[in-house]
Amino acid sequence: MIVKYIKLNNYRNFNEIDIELNDKLNIFIGNNAQGKTNLLESIYISSIGRTFRTNKEEDLIKFGSKKSIVDLTITKKNRIKKIRIELEKSKKKVVKINDIRLEKNNDLIGILNNVIFTPDDLKLIKGSPSERRKLLNIIISQIKPNYKYLLKNYKKVIIQRNNILRNINNKNFNREVLEIWNNYLVNIGTDILEYRKEYFKSLKKYSKEIYSNISQNNEILDIEYKSSLGIVEKLNREQTKEIFNKKIKKNLDKEIYKGITLFGPHRDDLIIKINKKECKSFGSQGQQRSAALSLKLSEIEIIKNEIGEYPILLLDDVLSELDNNRKKYLLSYINKLQTIITSTNDIDLNNIIKEKNKKIFHVKNGQIDNNKE
């Protein structure tokens, strides 16, 4: 899977960009706030349909413009595909594949697979459980579009059910309504857990192997899936549903008192351990960074195993956060796939990539110049 061309029109701080990428390594060098991350974001949105930042979609449109366009030409399994994203103020986003508009924007998922690694991903270890749930959600959504649909519906169920729990003591409220939403919660939540259990096994396997290589077999990384329902990894779907229902019935008074849903995949976490000690609390900074790197590289292997091709790897100024040993490991690993890196003018990086097949681009004030090397 390769991104061949990127064309941008009025996207973020870019006016008109039209560039051809190298099939292997592409490096975008520039100071902060010049547009490097915007370039990566345009690829990401062409894959997932949304930005990895927290901004509103209208923020993607260049200030003073009414419309923004992202055009990507990719090759996938030796076939050329064109992806077009049209963003217009106060209008619904338009997504086209080979000039044909998609009826559902979610149908974009799976056409261009990518893995992005940013400095924020180093929070995977020390951050909140939501950061680690997000890791699983992103992996599965790219290869199982139905999973993203389930997440969207599950979020609606949680909002509605929490509203009911907060208002259930109202005299005019019909408690039977809660039973309906309980069923939605259990059925959709169980489907989400079934997907997670399947792909968690792969995440556990690959991350352990990768971490072992990074640490030169001196340390062992292990991951546990911590479910709010208890130990569910070896349960089948019906057994999970049964436990889910029992948890809700047993703790209903507590949920009503707190006004929130206390059980389900939205409360789950991944426990990451190194040499049997929890990395979040006891790992050194180096161990935590190696663990985060292992998790991100595992995404690559899971997607490759599922679709038969490597995804595109996007590295957003993350190399500056890694020491030379981890840089070298990462850059030796990426020989397998097309990689797009943003960086400041990093001397260590330049030395490491000196002999690699690459293109170097310089980004300044929303302009991109290519140095052919």
N, C-alpha and C positions, 0 to 999 in steps of 0.2 A: 504494500500500500504506500503510495507516494503522492505528495502534493506537488504538482508540476508548476502551476502558475497561481499567483495571487493578484487580483485586481481589486482595488478599493476606491470608492468614490464618496467623498465627504464623510469618512468614517473617523470618529474621534478627532484627532488633530491632523489627519491626512486629507489632502485635497484629492489628488489623483495619484494612485500608486499602481504600477504594473511591473511585476518582477517574476523572474523564472528562478526556481529553487534548484539546488543540487539534490541529486537523488539520495545522498548520504548525509552530509553534515553542512548545516547552515548556521552562521554565527552573525548576530546583529549586535553591533557594538555602538555604544553611545552613553552619554551622561544620563542622569535621571530626568524624567519628565520630557523626554524627547519623542517618545512614541514606540519604544521597543516592545513594551508589554501590550500595547494596543494591537500590534501586528500579530502577536501570539493569540490574543483574544479573538481576532477575526477568524483564525483557524478553529479555535475552540467552539465558537458560536456556530460555525458551519458543520460541526460534528454533533453537538449536543442540543443546539437550538437556543441556548441561553449563555450569558456571560458567567465566568467563574468569579467575577467581582460582585459586589452587592448593589451596583448601580441600577437605576431604572433603564429600560431599553432606550428610552428617548435620549439618554445621556450618550448613547453610542453615535448619535447624529451630530456631525460637526456643528459647532455653535454658529448660528446665523443661517444654517441650511435647513431645508424642509425634509430632505430625504437622504438616506444613506444606502449604499449598495456594497455588498461583499460578493465577489465572484471567485470561486476556486475551481481549478481544473485538477482532477486527481486521476490516478490509475489504480484500479483495484482488480486483482486477479487478471491482469493484462487487458482490462477494459477501461476505456476512458469515460469518466463521468464529470458533469459540470454541476456544481452546487451554487445556487444564487440565493442570497438573503436580501430582502428589501425591507428597509425600516423607514416608516414615514410617521411623522408626528400625528397623534390622535387617530391613528389607523392600526389595524391588526397587521402583525408581521406577515410577510409573504415569503414562502419558501418554495423554490423551484429546483427540480432535478432534471437536467437535460431539457430545460425550457418548459417543462410541464409542471404546473403548480400542484403542490401536494394538498389534498383535501384536509388532512390532519398533519399539523406540524410535527407531531410525534413520530410520523413516518420517516422523518429525517434520520432518526437514531439508527445506527448500525451501518450507515453508508460510509461514513468516514470515522474510523475509530482513532482515539488519541488518548494519551496519558500525559497529564501535565503535572509538573513538580515545581512548586513555588516555595519561597522562604516560609510562608505560612504553614506548609505541610510539615515542617519540623515540629509544629505543635501537635502532630498526630500522637505523640507519646505523652507530652505533658499537658495537653489541652483537655477540653471537656469531652465527655462521651459522645456528644453530637459530632465532633470532628472524626471520630473513628467510625461512627455509623455512616457518616457521609462517604467515607472511603469505600465501604461495601456497597452503598447505594449507587455510587458512580460506576463502579465496576459492573455491577449487575445490569444497571439501566442500559449500558452501551451494548450489551450482548443479548439482553432479553427485554425488548421494548414493553412487553406486558407488565414488567416489574415497575416501570415508571408510572404506568397507568394505575397500578395498585397503590403506589405511594401517594399519588394525587388523591385518590378516593379515600385512602386511610386518613390523610390529613383532614379531609372534610368530616369524616366520621368523628375524629377526636374533637374537632371544634364543636360539632353539634352535641356530642355526648357530654362534653364539659359544660356546655350551656345548660343542658338538662339537669346535670348534677347540682349546678348552682341554684337552679330554680325549682327543684323537686319538692321542696317543702311548701311551695305556693299552693293554697287550697284548691285553686282552679286547675292545677296541673294533673294530667292523667299519667300515673306511674307506668301504665302499660306501654307508653311510648318508649320508655327506657329499655324495655325488653327488645324492642325492634332494633334499637341502636346497639344493644349488647350483641345481638346476632351479627350485625354488620361488623362490629369490632372484632369479634372472634373469627369470623370467616375470612375477612380480608387480612387481618393480622396474622392468622395462621398461614395463609398463602405467602405472605412476605417472609415469614420465618422459614418456610420450606425452601424458598429460593436462597435465603441467606445461609442456611445450613449446608446446602450443596456447594456454594462458592466459598464458604468459609474454609472448607476442607482444602481447597486449592490454595487459598491465601496462606493457610497454616504451613502447607507443604513447601511452597516456593519461597516464602519468606525465611523459613528455617534454613533452606539450602543456600540462599543468597547471603544471609547473615554469616553463615559458617565460612563462606568464601571470603567475605570482607574481613572477618576476624582471623583469617588463616587457621581455621579449625580450633581456635583457642576458647571460643565461647559458644553457647547454645541459646538460640532464641526460640521461645515457644509462645503460642497465643491461645487463649481460652475465650470461648464465647460466653459471656455472662448475660443470661436472660432474666428478665424480671419474673418469668414463670418458673424459674429453677433450671435444672439440667434438662435440656431438650434435644441435644445433639443426636441422640440415638433413638428418639421417639419418631413414630410415623405420624402422618397428618392427623388421624383420628385421635391418637393419644394426646397430641399437642392441644387439639381443640377441647378435649375433656379437661385437661389441666387448666386451660385458659378459662373455661366456664366456671370451674370450681374456685379459682382465684377471685373472679369477679363477685360471685355470690358470697363468698366468705368475707370479703373486704368492702362490701357495698357501703356500709355505714361510714367507714373511714373515707371512702371516695366522696360521699355526699358531704361529709364534714369539711374536706379540703377543697371540694369543688373541681377536682381534676381526675383524669383517668390515670390510675397508678400502675396499670399492667398492660404490657403489649410491646411490640418491637420498637416503639418510640422511646422506651426506657432502657434499652439494652446497651451493652458496652463490650468492647474487646479489652481483655486483660493481657498486656504484653510483658513477658518475663524474659530475663537473661540470666542464665545459670540459676533458674528457679526463683529468682527475686524479681519483684515487680519493677520494671524499668522506670516507670513514672516517678517512683519514690526513691529508688536505690541506684538507678543507673547513672553513670557519669555522663557528662555532656557528649563525649565521643560515642558512647554506647547508644545514647538516645538518638543521635544523628544517624548512626549506622542502622538502627532499627527502623527509623523513618524511611531511609533510603531503601532498605530491604522491602518494606511494604509497598513503596511506589513501584519498584522494579518488578514486584510480584504481579502488579496490575498488567504489566506488559505480557508476562508469561501466561496469565489466565486468558487474556484476550486472544493471544496467538493460539493457544490450545483450543479455544472455542471456535474461532473463525478460520483458522488455517493460515493467517497472515499476521505479520507484526503490525501494531498500530504505529501512528506517528508519535514521537516523543517530543514534548515541549518543555524546555527547561528555562524558567523565568528567573534569571539572575541568582540561581540557587548555588552555583559553583563557588561563589564568594563566601558561602556559609560552610563550605567543606574544606577540610585540610587536603594536602596534596595526595595522600594515599587514597582517600575516598574519591577525589577528583579522578585520579588515574583509573580506579576501578570502574567508576561510572562511565568514563569515556572509552574504556576498553569494551565495556558491555554494549555500548550503543553502536558498535560496528555492525550489528545485526539489522539495524532499522534506520529509517530517515529520522534525523534529529534536528530540531531547531532550537538554538540557544540564544538567549539575550545575556549580555554581559557588559560591564565597563571594560576598559582596556586592561585586561588582566594579564600580567607578564607570565605568571605560572601557567595559565590556560594556553597562552600562545606557544609556550615551550612544549606542552603536552600534545598539542594538535599539529605540531609543525609538519609532520610527514603525512597527515591525513588528507584524503580527498575531500575538498570543502569549498564553500563559497563564503566570503566575508563581506558583510554589508555594514555600512556606516550610517547611523541614524542621527539626524540633527534637525530639530524644529519641524518635525513632520515630513522630512525629506529623506529618501533612502538612496545612497550611492553604493554601487557594487564594485569591490576590488576583486578581480578574478585572480585566484591563487591556486 
